Amino acid sequence: MIEIDVGRTPREILAECRRRGLVVKELPYTGNDPRRDRKHWHIRRPEGPGTLELTEQRDRVWLTVKPHWDAGWASSLAEKLALVD
């Protein structure tokens, strides 16, 4: 699993993902999760497998790719998105 802290806002990252034609889905808060202040998105390619996760909690923003969700693209995209222009 990779987890990369980013110096960009979720809005910037999500806009870049949409520009690249990726599908963005915000996951709602559910249940008694103590991380109620957390926002979380799944980013996917429309034509195949793989998921990049974006999470914002308080002053921290990070990208996560789980090994079984990489599909040959998510880790490299996470590294590119983490770079501040």
URTA-V23172 format. One record per residue. PHI is phi in degrees with one decimal (* if undefined). D_LAST is the distance of its C-alpha to the last C-alpha in whole Angstrom. Layout:
phi,d_last
PHI,D_LAST
PHI,D_LAST
//
This chain:
phi,d_last
*,25
-111.9,21
-139.1,20
-122.5,16
-71.3,15
-121.9,12
-99.8,10
-118.5,9
-81.5,12
-57.1,14
-58.1,14
-64.5,11
-65.7,11
-65.4,15
-62.8,14
-65.2,12
-64.0,15
-65.4,17
-60.9,16
-83.1,16
83.7,20
-82.9,20
-96.4,22
-114.5,21
-129.8,24
-83.5,24
-94.3,27
-75.0,29
-66.6,31
-136.3,34
67.3,37
-100.5,37
-58.5,34
-70.4,34
-93.2,30
-63.5,30
-87.4,27
-95.1,25
-115.6,23
-144.2,23
-129.0,22
-109.8,23
-119.3,20
-135.1,23
-86.8,23
-69.3,26
-100.8,28
-172.0,28
-75.8,28
113.0,25
-145.3,23
-109.8,20
-103.8,20
-122.8,18
-132.9,20
-127.5,19
-144.1,22
55.0,23
-97.6,20
-113.8,18
-128.2,16
-148.6,16
-110.2,17
-131.8,20
-130.8,22
-82.8,25
-53.1,27
-79.8,29
-111.5,26
-70.4,24
56.7,26
82.1,24
-138.7,21
-65.9,19
-64.3,19
-67.2,17
-67.1,15
-58.1,14
-64.2,13
-67.0,10
-68.1,9
-72.6,9
-72.3,6
-86.9,4
-72.8,0
//
